[in-house]
Amino acid sequence: MSEHRHETHPAIVKRLNRAGGHLRSIVEMIENERPCAEIAQQLHAVEKAIASAKKTLINDHISHCLTHSDEPDGIVTAVEAFRNISKYL
């Protein structure tokens, strides 16, 4: 289970890059003294994008670990990996 590149990684990177750009525009909104409600709305959108990226990453990781659980010591490794990542759920 040394492979850490999953099928969803490119989409997650794309989503996080978009969120990063969005964050930079929020900083500009603050600097330009835009209304707080508008800023809060945009911050909420970034939070949702990041939460979605995290959920996708964790679900993909769990699926990947369970797929490899038939390898020698696979179940023990899968359970350990699940325990390690479950603290971020």
Distance bins in CASP14 RR format, pairs under 12 A and 6 or more apart:
PFRMAT RR
TARGET T0000
AUTHOR 0000-0000-0000
RMODE 2
METHOD distances of the structure
MODEL  1
1 61 0 0 0 0 0 1 0 0 0 0 0
1 64 1 0 0 1 0 0 0 0 0 0 0
1 65 1 0 0 1 0 0 0 0 0 0 0
1 66 0 0 0 0 0 1 0 0 0 0 0
1 67 0 0 0 0 1 0 0 0 0 0 0
1 68 1 0 1 0 0 0 0 0 0 0 0
1 69 0 0 0 0 1 0 0 0 0 0 0
1 70 0 0 0 0 0 1 0 0 0 0 0
1 71 1 0 0 1 0 0 0 0 0 0 0
1 72 0 0 0 0 0 1 0 0 0 0 0
1 73 0 0 0 0 1 0 0 0 0 0 0
1 74 1 0 0 1 0 0 0 0 0 0 0
1 75 0 0 0 0 0 1 0 0 0 0 0
1 76 0 0 0 0 0 1 0 0 0 0 0
1 77 1 0 1 0 0 0 0 0 0 0 0
1 78 1 0 0 1 0 0 0 0 0 0 0
1 79 0 0 0 0 0 1 0 0 0 0 0
1 80 0 0 0 0 1 0 0 0 0 0 0
1 81 1 0 0 1 0 0 0 0 0 0 0
1 82 0 0 0 0 0 1 0 0 0 0 0
1 84 0 0 0 0 0 1 0 0 0 0 0
2 64 0 0 0 0 0 1 0 0 0 0 0
2 68 0 0 0 0 0 1 0 0 0 0 0
2 71 0 0 0 0 0 1 0 0 0 0 0
2 77 0 0 0 0 0 1 0 0 0 0 0
2 81 0 0 0 0 0 1 0 0 0 0 0
3 9 0 0 0 0 0 1 0 0 0 0 0
3 60 0 0 0 0 0 1 0 0 0 0 0
3 61 0 0 0 0 0 1 0 0 0 0 0
3 64 1 0 0 1 0 0 0 0 0 0 0
3 65 0 0 0 0 0 1 0 0 0 0 0
3 67 0 0 0 0 0 1 0 0 0 0 0
3 68 0 0 0 0 1 0 0 0 0 0 0
3 71 0 0 0 0 0 1 0 0 0 0 0
4 57 0 0 0 0 0 1 0 0 0 0 0
4 60 0 0 0 0 0 1 0 0 0 0 0
4 61 0 0 0 0 1 0 0 0 0 0 0
4 64 0 0 0 0 1 0 0 0 0 0 0
4 65 0 0 0 0 0 1 0 0 0 0 0
4 81 0 0 0 0 0 1 0 0 0 0 0
5 12 0 0 0 0 0 1 0 0 0 0 0
5 13 0 0 0 0 0 1 0 0 0 0 0
5 57 0 0 0 0 0 1 0 0 0 0 0
5 60 0 0 0 0 0 1 0 0 0 0 0
5 61 0 0 0 0 0 1 0 0 0 0 0
5 64 0 0 0 0 1 0 0 0 0 0 0
6 12 0 0 0 0 1 0 0 0 0 0 0
6 13 0 0 0 0 0 1 0 0 0 0 0
6 56 0 0 0 0 1 0 0 0 0 0 0
6 57 1 0 0 1 0 0 0 0 0 0 0
6 58 0 0 0 0 0 1 0 0 0 0 0
6 59 0 0 0 0 1 0 0 0 0 0 0
6 60 1 0 1 0 0 0 0 0 0 0 0
6 61 1 0 0 1 0 0 0 0 0 0 0
6 62 0 0 0 0 0 1 0 0 0 0 0
6 63 0 0 0 0 1 0 0 0 0 0 0
6 64 1 0 1 0 0 0 0 0 0 0 0
6 65 0 0 0 0 0 1 0 0 0 0 0
6 67 0 0 0 0 0 1 0 0 0 0 0
6 68 0 0 0 0 0 1 0 0 0 0 0
7 56 0 0 0 0 0 1 0 0 0 0 0
7 57 0 0 0 0 0 1 0 0 0 0 0
7 59 0 0 0 0 0 1 0 0 0 0 0
7 60 1 0 0 1 0 0 0 0 0 0 0
7 61 0 0 0 0 0 1 0 0 0 0 0
7 63 0 0 0 0 1 0 0 0 0 0 0
7 64 0 0 0 0 1 0 0 0 0 0 0
7 67 0 0 0 0 0 1 0 0 0 0 0
8 14 0 0 0 0 0 1 0 0 0 0 0
8 15 0 0 0 0 1 0 0 0 0 0 0
8 16 0 0 0 0 0 1 0 0 0 0 0
8 52 0 0 0 0 0 1 0 0 0 0 0
8 53 0 0 0 0 1 0 0 0 0 0 0
8 54 0 0 0 0 0 1 0 0 0 0 0
8 55 0 0 0 0 0 1 0 0 0 0 0
8 56 1 0 1 0 0 0 0 0 0 0 0
8 57 1 0 0 1 0 0 0 0 0 0 0
8 58 0 0 0 0 0 1 0 0 0 0 0
8 59 0 0 0 0 1 0 0 0 0 0 0
8 60 1 0 1 0 0 0 0 0 0 0 0
8 61 0 0 0 0 1 0 0 0 0 0 0
8 62 0 0 0 0 0 1 0 0 0 0 0
8 63 0 0 0 0 1 0 0 0 0 0 0
8 64 0 0 0 0 1 0 0 0 0 0 0
9 15 0 0 0 0 0 1 0 0 0 0 0
9 16 0 0 0 0 0 1 0 0 0 0 0
9 53 0 0 0 0 0 1 0 0 0 0 0
9 56 0 0 0 0 1 0 0 0 0 0 0
9 57 1 0 0 1 0 0 0 0 0 0 0
9 60 1 0 0 1 0 0 0 0 0 0 0
9 61 0 0 0 0 0 1 0 0 0 0 0
9 64 0 0 0 0 0 1 0 0 0 0 0
10 16 0 0 0 0 0 1 0 0 0 0 0
10 17 0 0 0 0 0 1 0 0 0 0 0
10 53 0 0 0 0 0 1 0 0 0 0 0
10 56 0 0 0 0 0 1 0 0 0 0 0
10 57 0 0 0 0 0 1 0 0 0 0 0
10 60 0 0 0 0 0 1 0 0 0 0 0
11 17 0 0 0 0 0 1 0 0 0 0 0
11 18 0 0 0 0 0 1 0 0 0 0 0
11 49 0 0 0 0 0 1 0 0 0 0 0
11 52 0 0 0 0 0 1 0 0 0 0 0
11 53 0 0 0 0 1 0 0 0 0 0 0
11 56 1 0 0 1 0 0 0 0 0 0 0
11 57 0 0 0 0 0 1 0 0 0 0 0
11 60 0 0 0 0 1 0 0 0 0 0 0
12 18 0 0 0 0 0 1 0 0 0 0 0
12 19 0 0 0 0 0 1 0 0 0 0 0
12 49 0 0 0 0 0 1 0 0 0 0 0
12 50 0 0 0 0 0 1 0 0 0 0 0
12 52 0 0 0 0 1 0 0 0 0 0 0
12 53 1 0 1 0 0 0 0 0 0 0 0
12 54 0 0 0 0 1 0 0 0 0 0 0
12 55 0 0 0 0 0 1 0 0 0 0 0
12 56 1 0 1 0 0 0 0 0 0 0 0
12 57 1 0 1 0 0 0 0 0 0 0 0
12 58 0 0 0 0 0 1 0 0 0 0 0
12 59 0 0 0 0 0 1 0 0 0 0 0
12 60 0 0 0 0 1 0 0 0 0 0 0
12 61 0 0 0 0 0 1 0 0 0 0 0
13 19 0 0 0 0 0 1 0 0 0 0 0
13 20 0 0 0 0 0 1 0 0 0 0 0
13 53 0 0 0 0 1 0 0 0 0 0 0
13 56 0 0 0 0 0 1 0 0 0 0 0
13 57 0 0 0 0 0 1 0 0 0 0 0
14 20 0 0 0 0 0 1 0 0 0 0 0
14 21 0 0 0 0 0 1 0 0 0 0 0
14 49 0 0 0 0 0 1 0 0 0 0 0
14 52 0 0 0 0 0 1 0 0 0 0 0
14 53 0 0 0 0 1 0 0 0 0 0 0
14 56 0 0 0 0 0 1 0 0 0 0 0
15 21 0 0 0 0 0 1 0 0 0 0 0
15 22 0 0 0 0 0 1 0 0 0 0 0
15 45 0 0 0 0 0 1 0 0 0 0 0
15 46 0 0 0 0 0 1 0 0 0 0 0
15 48 0 0 0 0 0 1 0 0 0 0 0
15 49 1 0 1 0 0 0 0 0 0 0 0
15 50 0 0 0 0 1 0 0 0 0 0 0
15 51 0 0 0 0 0 1 0 0 0 0 0
15 52 1 0 0 1 0 0 0 0 0 0 0
15 53 1 0 1 0 0 0 0 0 0 0 0
15 54 0 0 0 0 0 1 0 0 0 0 0
15 55 0 0 0 0 0 1 0 0 0 0 0
15 56 1 0 0 1 0 0 0 0 0 0 0
15 57 0 0 0 0 0 1 0 0 0 0 0
16 22 0 0 0 0 0 1 0 0 0 0 0
16 23 0 0 0 0 0 1 0 0 0 0 0
16 46 0 0 0 0 0 1 0 0 0 0 0
16 49 1 0 0 1 0 0 0 0 0 0 0
16 50 1 0 0 1 0 0 0 0 0 0 0
16 51 0 0 0 0 0 1 0 0 0 0 0
16 52 0 0 0 0 0 1 0 0 0 0 0
16 53 1 0 1 0 0 0 0 0 0 0 0
16 54 0 0 0 0 1 0 0 0 0 0 0
16 56 0 0 0 0 0 1 0 0 0 0 0
16 57 0 0 0 0 1 0 0 0 0 0 0
17 23 0 0 0 0 0 1 0 0 0 0 0
17 24 0 0 0 0 0 1 0 0 0 0 0
17 49 0 0 0 0 0 1 0 0 0 0 0
17 50 0 0 0 0 0 1 0 0 0 0 0
17 53 0 0 0 0 0 1 0 0 0 0 0
18 24 0 0 0 0 0 1 0 0 0 0 0
18 25 0 0 0 0 0 1 0 0 0 0 0
18 45 0 0 0 0 0 1 0 0 0 0 0
18 46 0 0 0 0 1 0 0 0 0 0 0
18 48 0 0 0 0 0 1 0 0 0 0 0
18 49 1 0 0 1 0 0 0 0 0 0 0
18 50 0 0 0 0 0 1 0 0 0 0 0
18 52 0 0 0 0 0 1 0 0 0 0 0
18 53 0 0 0 0 1 0 0 0 0 0 0
19 25 0 0 0 0 0 1 0 0 0 0 0
19 26 0 0 0 0 0 1 0 0 0 0 0
19 42 0 0 0 0 0 1 0 0 0 0 0
19 43 0 0 0 0 0 1 0 0 0 0 0
19 44 0 0 0 0 0 1 0 0 0 0 0
19 45 0 0 0 0 1 0 0 0 0 0 0
19 46 1 0 1 0 0 0 0 0 0 0 0
19 47 0 0 0 0 1 0 0 0 0 0 0
19 48 0 0 0 0 1 0 0 0 0 0 0
19 49 1 0 1 0 0 0 0 0 0 0 0
19 50 1 0 1 0 0 0 0 0 0 0 0
19 51 0 0 0 0 0 1 0 0 0 0 0
19 52 0 0 0 0 1 0 0 0 0 0 0
19 53 1 0 0 1 0 0 0 0 0 0 0
19 54 0 0 0 0 0 1 0 0 0 0 0
20 26 0 0 0 0 1 0 0 0 0 0 0
20 27 0 0 0 0 0 1 0 0 0 0 0
20 42 0 0 0 0 0 1 0 0 0 0 0
20 45 0 0 0 0 0 1 0 0 0 0 0
20 46 1 0 0 1 0 0 0 0 0 0 0
20 49 0 0 0 0 1 0 0 0 0 0 0
20 50 0 0 0 0 1 0 0 0 0 0 0
20 53 0 0 0 0 0 1 0 0 0 0 0
21 27 0 0 0 0 1 0 0 0 0 0 0
21 28 0 0 0 0 0 1 0 0 0 0 0
21 42 0 0 0 0 0 1 0 0 0 0 0
21 45 0 0 0 0 0 1 0 0 0 0 0
21 46 0 0 0 0 1 0 0 0 0 0 0
21 49 0 0 0 0 0 1 0 0 0 0 0
22 28 0 0 0 0 0 1 0 0 0 0 0
22 29 0 0 0 0 0 1 0 0 0 0 0
22 39 0 0 0 0 0 1 0 0 0 0 0
22 41 0 0 0 0 0 1 0 0 0 0 0
22 42 1 0 0 1 0 0 0 0 0 0 0
22 43 0 0 0 0 1 0 0 0 0 0 0
22 44 0 0 0 0 0 1 0 0 0 0 0
22 45 1 0 0 1 0 0 0 0 0 0 0
22 46 1 0 1 0 0 0 0 0 0 0 0
22 47 0 0 0 0 0 1 0 0 0 0 0
22 48 0 0 0 0 0 1 0 0 0 0 0
22 49 1 0 0 1 0 0 0 0 0 0 0
22 50 0 0 0 0 1 0 0 0 0 0 0
23 29 0 0 0 0 0 1 0 0 0 0 0
23 30 0 0 0 0 0 1 0 0 0 0 0
23 39 0 0 0 0 0 1 0 0 0 0 0
23 42 0 0 0 0 1 0 0 0 0 0 0
23 43 0 0 0 0 1 0 0 0 0 0 0
23 45 0 0 0 0 0 1 0 0 0 0 0
23 46 1 0 1 0 0 0 0 0 0 0 0
23 47 0 0 0 0 0 1 0 0 0 0 0
23 49 0 0 0 0 1 0 0 0 0 0 0
23 50 0 0 0 0 1 0 0 0 0 0 0
24 30 0 0 0 0 0 1 0 0 0 0 0
24 31 0 0 0 0 0 1 0 0 0 0 0
24 42 0 0 0 0 0 1 0 0 0 0 0
24 46 0 0 0 0 0 1 0 0 0 0 0
25 31 0 0 0 0 0 1 0 0 0 0 0
25 32 0 0 0 0 0 1 0 0 0 0 0
25 34 0 0 0 0 0 1 0 0 0 0 0
25 38 0 0 0 0 0 1 0 0 0 0 0
25 39 0 0 0 0 0 1 0 0 0 0 0
25 42 1 0 0 1 0 0 0 0 0 0 0
25 43 0 0 0 0 0 1 0 0 0 0 0
25 45 0 0 0 0 0 1 0 0 0 0 0
25 46 0 0 0 0 1 0 0 0 0 0 0
26 32 0 0 0 0 0 1 0 0 0 0 0
26 34 0 0 0 0 1 0 0 0 0 0 0
26 36 0 0 0 0 0 1 0 0 0 0 0
26 38 0 0 0 0 1 0 0 0 0 0 0
26 39 1 0 0 1 0 0 0 0 0 0 0
26 40 0 0 0 0 1 0 0 0 0 0 0
26 41 0 0 0 0 1 0 0 0 0 0 0
26 42 1 0 1 0 0 0 0 0 0 0 0
26 43 1 0 0 1 0 0 0 0 0 0 0
26 44 0 0 0 0 0 1 0 0 0 0 0
26 45 0 0 0 0 1 0 0 0 0 0 0
26 46 1 0 0 1 0 0 0 0 0 0 0
26 47 0 0 0 0 0 1 0 0 0 0 0
26 49 0 0 0 0 0 1 0 0 0 0 0
27 34 0 0 0 0 0 1 0 0 0 0 0
27 39 0 0 0 0 1 0 0 0 0 0 0
27 42 0 0 0 0 0 1 0 0 0 0 0
27 43 0 0 0 0 0 1 0 0 0 0 0
27 46 0 0 0 0 0 1 0 0 0 0 0
28 34 0 0 0 0 1 0 0 0 0 0 0
28 38 0 0 0 0 0 1 0 0 0 0 0
28 39 0 0 0 0 0 1 0 0 0 0 0
28 42 0 0 0 0 0 1 0 0 0 0 0
29 35 0 0 0 0 1 0 0 0 0 0 0
29 36 0 0 0 0 1 0 0 0 0 0 0
29 37 0 0 0 0 0 1 0 0 0 0 0
29 38 1 0 0 1 0 0 0 0 0 0 0
29 39 1 0 1 0 0 0 0 0 0 0 0
29 40 0 0 0 0 0 1 0 0 0 0 0
29 41 0 0 0 0 0 1 0 0 0 0 0
29 42 1 0 0 1 0 0 0 0 0 0 0
29 43 0 0 0 0 1 0 0 0 0 0 0
29 46 0 0 0 0 0 1 0 0 0 0 0
30 36 0 0 0 0 1 0 0 0 0 0 0
30 38 0 0 0 0 0 1 0 0 0 0 0
30 39 1 0 0 1 0 0 0 0 0 0 0
30 40 0 0 0 0 0 1 0 0 0 0 0
30 42 0 0 0 0 1 0 0 0 0 0 0
30 43 0 0 0 0 1 0 0 0 0 0 0
31 39 0 0 0 0 0 1 0 0 0 0 0
32 38 0 0 0 0 0 1 0 0 0 0 0
32 39 0 0 0 0 0 1 0 0 0 0 0
33 39 0 0 0 0 1 0 0 0 0 0 0
34 40 0 0 0 0 0 1 0 0 0 0 0
34 41 0 0 0 0 0 1 0 0 0 0 0
34 42 0 0 0 0 1 0 0 0 0 0 0
34 43 0 0 0 0 0 1 0 0 0 0 0
35 41 0 0 0 0 1 0 0 0 0 0 0
35 42 0 0 0 0 0 1 0 0 0 0 0
36 42 0 0 0 0 0 1 0 0 0 0 0
36 43 0 0 0 0 0 1 0 0 0 0 0
37 43 0 0 0 0 0 1 0 0 0 0 0
37 44 0 0 0 0 0 1 0 0 0 0 0
38 44 0 0 0 0 0 1 0 0 0 0 0
38 45 0 0 0 0 0 1 0 0 0 0 0
39 45 0 0 0 0 0 1 0 0 0 0 0
39 46 0 0 0 0 0 1 0 0 0 0 0
40 46 0 0 0 0 0 1 0 0 0 0 0
40 47 0 0 0 0 0 1 0 0 0 0 0
41 47 0 0 0 0 0 1 0 0 0 0 0
41 48 0 0 0 0 0 1 0 0 0 0 0
42 48 0 0 0 0 0 1 0 0 0 0 0
42 49 0 0 0 0 0 1 0 0 0 0 0
43 49 0 0 0 0 0 1 0 0 0 0 0
43 50 0 0 0 0 0 1 0 0 0 0 0
44 50 0 0 0 0 0 1 0 0 0 0 0
44 51 0 0 0 0 0 1 0 0 0 0 0
45 51 0 0 0 0 0 1 0 0 0 0 0
45 52 0 0 0 0 0 1 0 0 0 0 0
46 52 0 0 0 0 0 1 0 0 0 0 0
46 53 0 0 0 0 0 1 0 0 0 0 0
47 53 0 0 0 0 0 1 0 0 0 0 0
47 54 0 0 0 0 0 1 0 0 0 0 0
48 54 0 0 0 0 0 1 0 0 0 0 0
48 55 0 0 0 0 0 1 0 0 0 0 0
49 55 0 0 0 0 0 1 0 0 0 0 0
49 56 0 0 0 0 0 1 0 0 0 0 0
50 56 0 0 0 0 0 1 0 0 0 0 0
50 57 0 0 0 0 0 1 0 0 0 0 0
51 57 0 0 0 0 0 1 0 0 0 0 0
51 58 0 0 0 0 0 1 0 0 0 0 0
51 88 0 0 0 0 0 1 0 0 0 0 0
51 89 0 0 0 0 0 1 0 0 0 0 0
52 58 0 0 0 0 0 1 0 0 0 0 0
52 59 0 0 0 0 0 1 0 0 0 0 0
53 59 0 0 0 0 0 1 0 0 0 0 0
53 60 0 0 0 0 0 1 0 0 0 0 0
53 88 0 0 0 0 0 1 0 0 0 0 0
54 60 0 0 0 0 0 1 0 0 0 0 0
54 61 0 0 0 0 0 1 0 0 0 0 0
54 85 0 0 0 0 0 1 0 0 0 0 0
54 88 1 0 0 1 0 0 0 0 0 0 0
54 89 0 0 0 0 1 0 0 0 0 0 0
55 61 0 0 0 0 0 1 0 0 0 0 0
55 62 0 0 0 0 0 1 0 0 0 0 0
55 85 0 0 0 0 0 1 0 0 0 0 0
55 88 0 0 0 0 1 0 0 0 0 0 0
55 89 0 0 0 0 1 0 0 0 0 0 0
56 62 0 0 0 0 0 1 0 0 0 0 0
56 63 0 0 0 0 0 1 0 0 0 0 0
57 63 0 0 0 0 0 1 0 0 0 0 0
57 64 0 0 0 0 0 1 0 0 0 0 0
57 85 0 0 0 0 1 0 0 0 0 0 0
57 88 0 0 0 0 1 0 0 0 0 0 0
57 89 0 0 0 0 0 1 0 0 0 0 0
58 64 0 0 0 0 0 1 0 0 0 0 0
58 65 0 0 0 0 0 1 0 0 0 0 0
58 81 0 0 0 0 0 1 0 0 0 0 0
58 82 0 0 0 0 1 0 0 0 0 0 0
58 84 0 0 0 0 0 1 0 0 0 0 0
58 85 1 0 1 0 0 0 0 0 0 0 0
58 86 0 0 0 0 1 0 0 0 0 0 0
58 87 0 0 0 0 0 1 0 0 0 0 0
58 88 1 0 0 1 0 0 0 0 0 0 0
58 89 1 0 0 1 0 0 0 0 0 0 0
59 65 0 0 0 0 0 1 0 0 0 0 0
59 66 0 0 0 0 0 1 0 0 0 0 0
59 82 0 0 0 0 0 1 0 0 0 0 0
59 85 0 0 0 0 0 1 0 0 0 0 0
59 86 0 0 0 0 0 1 0 0 0 0 0
59 88 0 0 0 0 0 1 0 0 0 0 0
59 89 0 0 0 0 1 0 0 0 0 0 0
60 66 0 0 0 0 0 1 0 0 0 0 0
60 67 0 0 0 0 0 1 0 0 0 0 0
60 85 0 0 0 0 0 1 0 0 0 0 0
61 67 0 0 0 0 0 1 0 0 0 0 0
61 68 0 0 0 0 0 1 0 0 0 0 0
61 78 0 0 0 0 0 1 0 0 0 0 0
61 81 1 0 0 1 0 0 0 0 0 0 0
61 82 0 0 0 0 1 0 0 0 0 0 0
61 84 0 0 0 0 1 0 0 0 0 0 0
61 85 1 0 1 0 0 0 0 0 0 0 0
61 86 0 0 0 0 0 1 0 0 0 0 0
61 88 0 0 0 0 1 0 0 0 0 0 0
61 89 0 0 0 0 0 1 0 0 0 0 0
62 68 0 0 0 0 0 1 0 0 0 0 0
62 69 0 0 0 0 0 1 0 0 0 0 0
62 78 0 0 0 0 1 0 0 0 0 0 0
62 79 0 0 0 0 0 1 0 0 0 0 0
62 81 0 0 0 0 1 0 0 0 0 0 0
62 82 1 0 0 1 0 0 0 0 0 0 0
62 83 0 0 0 0 0 1 0 0 0 0 0
62 84 0 0 0 0 0 1 0 0 0 0 0
62 85 1 0 0 1 0 0 0 0 0 0 0
62 86 0 0 0 0 1 0 0 0 0 0 0
62 88 0 0 0 0 0 1 0 0 0 0 0
62 89 0 0 0 0 1 0 0 0 0 0 0
63 69 0 0 0 0 0 1 0 0 0 0 0
63 78 0 0 0 0 0 1 0 0 0 0 0
63 81 0 0 0 0 0 1 0 0 0 0 0
63 82 0 0 0 0 0 1 0 0 0 0 0
63 85 0 0 0 0 0 1 0 0 0 0 0
64 71 0 0 0 0 0 1 0 0 0 0 0
64 74 0 0 0 0 0 1 0 0 0 0 0
64 77 0 0 0 0 0 1 0 0 0 0 0
64 78 0 0 0 0 1 0 0 0 0 0 0
64 81 0 0 0 0 1 0 0 0 0 0 0
64 82 0 0 0 0 0 1 0 0 0 0 0
64 85 0 0 0 0 0 1 0 0 0 0 0
65 71 0 0 0 0 0 1 0 0 0 0 0
65 74 0 0 0 0 1 0 0 0 0 0 0
65 75 0 0 0 0 1 0 0 0 0 0 0
65 76 0 0 0 0 0 1 0 0 0 0 0
65 77 1 0 0 1 0 0 0 0 0 0 0
65 78 1 0 1 0 0 0 0 0 0 0 0
65 79 0 0 0 0 1 0 0 0 0 0 0
65 80 0 0 0 0 1 0 0 0 0 0 0
65 81 1 0 1 0 0 0 0 0 0 0 0
65 82 1 0 0 1 0 0 0 0 0 0 0
65 83 0 0 0 0 0 1 0 0 0 0 0
65 84 0 0 0 0 1 0 0 0 0 0 0
65 85 0 0 0 0 1 0 0 0 0 0 0
65 86 0 0 0 0 0 1 0 0 0 0 0
66 74 0 0 0 0 1 0 0 0 0 0 0
66 75 0 0 0 0 1 0 0 0 0 0 0
66 77 0 0 0 0 0 1 0 0 0 0 0
66 78 1 0 1 0 0 0 0 0 0 0 0
66 79 0 0 0 0 1 0 0 0 0 0 0
66 81 0 0 0 0 1 0 0 0 0 0 0
66 82 0 0 0 0 1 0 0 0 0 0 0
67 74 0 0 0 0 0 1 0 0 0 0 0
67 77 0 0 0 0 0 1 0 0 0 0 0
67 78 0 0 0 0 1 0 0 0 0 0 0
67 81 0 0 0 0 0 1 0 0 0 0 0
68 74 1 0 0 1 0 0 0 0 0 0 0
68 75 0 0 0 0 1 0 0 0 0 0 0
68 76 0 0 0 0 0 1 0 0 0 0 0
68 77 1 0 0 1 0 0 0 0 0 0 0
68 78 1 0 0 1 0 0 0 0 0 0 0
68 81 0 0 0 0 1 0 0 0 0 0 0
69 75 1 0 1 0 0 0 0 0 0 0 0
69 76 0 0 0 0 1 0 0 0 0 0 0
69 77 1 0 0 1 0 0 0 0 0 0 0
69 78 1 0 1 0 0 0 0 0 0 0 0
69 79 0 0 0 0 1 0 0 0 0 0 0
69 80 0 0 0 0 0 1 0 0 0 0 0
69 81 0 0 0 0 1 0 0 0 0 0 0
69 82 0 0 0 0 1 0 0 0 0 0 0
70 77 0 0 0 0 0 1 0 0 0 0 0
70 78 0 0 0 0 1 0 0 0 0 0 0
71 77 1 0 0 1 0 0 0 0 0 0 0
71 78 0 0 0 0 1 0 0 0 0 0 0
73 79 0 0 0 0 0 1 0 0 0 0 0
73 80 0 0 0 0 1 0 0 0 0 0 0
73 81 0 0 0 0 0 1 0 0 0 0 0
74 80 0 0 0 0 1 0 0 0 0 0 0
74 81 0 0 0 0 1 0 0 0 0 0 0
74 82 0 0 0 0 0 1 0 0 0 0 0
75 81 0 0 0 0 0 1 0 0 0 0 0
75 82 0 0 0 0 0 1 0 0 0 0 0
76 82 0 0 0 0 0 1 0 0 0 0 0
76 83 0 0 0 0 0 1 0 0 0 0 0
77 83 0 0 0 0 0 1 0 0 0 0 0
77 84 0 0 0 0 0 1 0 0 0 0 0
78 84 0 0 0 0 0 1 0 0 0 0 0
78 85 0 0 0 0 0 1 0 0 0 0 0
79 85 0 0 0 0 0 1 0 0 0 0 0
79 86 0 0 0 0 0 1 0 0 0 0 0
80 86 0 0 0 0 0 1 0 0 0 0 0
81 87 0 0 0 0 0 1 0 0 0 0 0
82 88 0 0 0 0 0 1 0 0 0 0 0
82 89 0 0 0 0 0 1 0 0 0 0 0
83 89 0 0 0 0 0 1 0 0 0 0 0
END
